[in-house]
Amino acid sequence: MLDRPVIALLARLIDREQWARERLAPFAGRHARFRLAPLPDLVIEVLESGRIGPGSTAAEAAVTLTLAPGALPLVLARREAALGAVQIDGDTELARAIEFLFRNLRWDVEEDLSRVLGDAAAHRIGESARAFGAWQRAAATRLGENVAEYLKEEAGLLVHPYELERFGREVEDVRDAVERLEQRIARLAAR
């Protein structure tokens, strides 16, 4: 039930880009399975034209891409770290083509909205969404900085980098003093 809208969106993105269809065309007839527990598997089939459609869940998948738990936010944010959270089983060439599409396909939301709402409304919605995203990133950054400051200054659970560096130098000084003492003891014992 959830797979239809996702596949429809992906199909629309691929339909718009000739290079994407050319990239997928050699894999016509093959299925790719995406696993992300606890969601149901998403199975796509590469069609003759390089387009994609819903695949049969009973079909043998040429490649299975299993996303680690917690990887969905990275995927949705299009972070490179999402690629490291994917286990690939099967056809590595098809997996590379899918990775290339992940890196290069872009959804122009404003363009799609402009067809429904008009250019001006779509632009304002896009600007608002970008401003909201920037506000969220800034708020998350400030929250992280405030938590780190609290843990360092108030709770004493974190150490300042300069204190850690100073502690490291003191440990080295003690180690050097112990080595010198061991050498003196060895010289005295040799006499």
RASUL-V343404 format. One line per field, one symbol per residue. ss: DSSP state (a for helix, b for strand, c for the rest). psi: psi as a letter, one per 40 degrees, with the letter a starting at -180 (. if undefined). A space follows every 10 residues. Layout:
# RASUL-V343404
ss = ???
psi = ???
This chain:
# RASUL-V343404
ss = caaaaaaaaa aaaaaacaaa aaaaaccccc bbbbbccccc cbbbbbcccc cbbbcccccc ccbbbbbccc caaaaacccc aaaacbbbbb caaaaaaaaa aaaaccccaa aaaaaaacaa aaaaaaaaaa aaaaaaaaaa aaaaaaaaaa aaaacccccc aaaaaaaaaa aaaaaaaaaa aaaaaaaaaa c
psi = dddddddddd ddddddhddd dddddeehei ihhhhgieii ihhihhidee iiihiheeih hdihhhhihe edddddefid dddeehhhha hddddddddd ddddhhhgdd ddddddeidd dddddddddd dddddddddd dddddddddd dddddfdiii dddddddddd dddddddddd dddddddddd .
